Amino acid sequence: MTTEENPENSDTTEETEDQSKKKHNQWFQTLKENFPWKNFTIGLLVPKLIFYTFFHYGNILAGTVVALVWCVGVVLFDYIRSKKIGWFAIIAASLILVRLYAILRKDDPTAYLVVDSLDNMLFGLAFLISLLFPRPLMQIFVEMGDYSKIPEILIKSPYYRKAWAIITAVWGSVMVIEALFIYITKFSNPRISLYIDIFSGWPTWLLLFSFCMWLPRWYWTKNWKKIENSS
């Protein structure tokens, strides 16, 4: 005896799944669009650009002062306006101070080689340590934007934090590994260290940001049925 599949039920199931995926993609698009790109640019990229511009023209101390004043201003403005902590600006200030120390200690080769990789190490450790807290650092960055349109079914799901925890872990691990490679190769093979140092800048950041955009969508799509069942 054979059982014929009801085509109407099959079509209904596929339509329901398509609607669910479409709704999920809309929520992900909202999340991506509301990532705090403005805060990231103003808090992290601008002060580093200020510092390296002054450094290029041979005025390190002035660049440090201007960049740090900018960071402090961003932190105060964000807190007064929205009672939120400007983490991007705080990270930028820390990286600038470490880089300044490395530049000023060029007369001490050992200290310079150690400190020169510290900015990546500190950045990576900040990400990894944040995994011990309820919200990993990448989740904090994302929630600095407007994510009110993201449904509670996703935010309350354990898969919401897991996605940001994975991204945070990958970002932190890459930074720490790069720091170790830069430090080791500066002693053993300065030429290779130069290439690693170059690659550890914007190329790595672009790859990590691409990963940040891809991972949540893939991870939540893969586990969407579990997310719906957990509500």
HUVENRA-V865837 format. One record per residue. RES is the residue in one small letter. SS is DSSP state (h for helix, s for strand, l for the rest). PHI is phi in whole degrees, 0 to 359 (* if undefined). Layout:
((RES:SS:PHI) (RES:SS:PHI))
//
This chain:
((m:l:*) (t:l:252) (t:l:250) (e:l:278) (e:l:282) (n:l:286) (p:h:298) (e:h:294) (n:h:296) (s:h:297) (d:h:297) (t:h:296) (t:h:297) (e:h:296) (e:h:295) (t:h:297) (e:h:295) (d:h:297) (q:h:296) (s:h:297) (k:h:295) (k:h:296) (k:h:296) (h:h:298) (n:h:297) (q:h:295) (w:h:294) (f:h:295) (q:h:299) (t:h:298) (l:h:297) (k:h:295) (e:h:292) (n:l:261) (f:l:300) (p:l:287) (w:h:300) (k:h:295) (n:h:296) (f:h:297) (t:h:294) (i:h:290) (g:h:279) (l:h:247) (l:h:288) (v:h:298) (p:h:297) (k:h:293) (l:h:296) (i:h:300) (f:h:299) (y:h:286) (t:h:293) (f:h:297) (f:h:298) (h:h:298) (y:l:265) (g:l:80) (n:l:237) (i:h:292) (l:h:297) (a:h:297) (g:h:297) (t:h:295) (v:h:297) (v:h:298) (a:h:294) (l:h:291) (v:h:299) (w:h:300) (c:h:298) (v:h:297) (g:h:298) (v:h:295) (v:h:298) (l:h:295) (f:h:297) (d:h:297) (y:h:289) (i:h:293) (r:h:285) (s:h:228) (k:l:59) (k:l:248) (i:l:273) (g:l:278) (w:h:296) (f:h:299) (a:h:293) (i:h:295) (i:h:296) (a:h:299) (a:h:298) (s:h:296) (l:h:295) (i:h:295) (l:h:295) (v:h:296) (r:h:296) (l:h:299) (y:h:299) (a:h:297) (i:h:293) (l:h:288) (r:l:260) (k:l:297) (d:l:289) (d:l:248) (p:h:304) (t:h:296) (a:h:298) (y:h:296) (l:h:295) (v:h:290) (v:h:291) (d:h:297) (s:l:260) (l:h:291) (d:h:297) (n:h:296) (m:h:297) (l:h:295) (f:h:299) (g:h:293) (l:h:295) (a:h:299) (f:h:293) (l:h:293) (i:h:295) (s:h:296) (l:l:294) (l:l:280) (f:l:256) (p:l:304) (r:l:240) (p:l:295) (l:h:300) (m:h:294) (q:h:294) (i:h:298) (f:h:300) (v:h:296) (e:l:281) (m:l:288) (g:l:272) (d:l:268) (y:l:245) (s:l:294) (k:l:278) (i:l:284) (p:l:292) (e:h:296) (i:h:301) (l:h:275) (i:h:295) (k:l:279) (s:l:285) (p:h:297) (y:h:288) (y:h:295) (r:h:291) (k:h:301) (a:h:298) (w:h:289) (a:h:293) (i:h:298) (i:h:298) (t:h:298) (a:h:295) (v:h:295) (w:h:300) (g:h:296) (s:h:295) (v:h:299) (m:h:297) (v:h:293) (i:h:298) (e:h:299) (a:h:300) (l:h:295) (f:h:296) (i:h:299) (y:h:296) (i:h:294) (t:h:286) (k:h:295) (f:h:276) (s:h:268) (n:l:209) (p:h:302) (r:h:294) (i:h:297) (s:h:301) (l:h:299) (y:h:293) (i:h:295) (d:h:297) (i:h:294) (f:h:293) (s:l:284) (g:l:271) (w:h:298) (p:h:303) (t:h:294) (w:h:298) (l:h:296) (l:h:296) (l:h:292) (f:h:292) (s:h:297) (f:h:297) (c:h:297) (m:h:282) (w:h:275) (l:h:301) (p:h:302) (r:h:298) (w:h:296) (y:h:292) (w:h:288) (t:h:296) (k:h:298) (n:l:251) (w:h:297) (k:h:297) (k:h:294) (i:h:296) (e:h:294) (n:h:287) (s:l:278) (s:l:282))
//
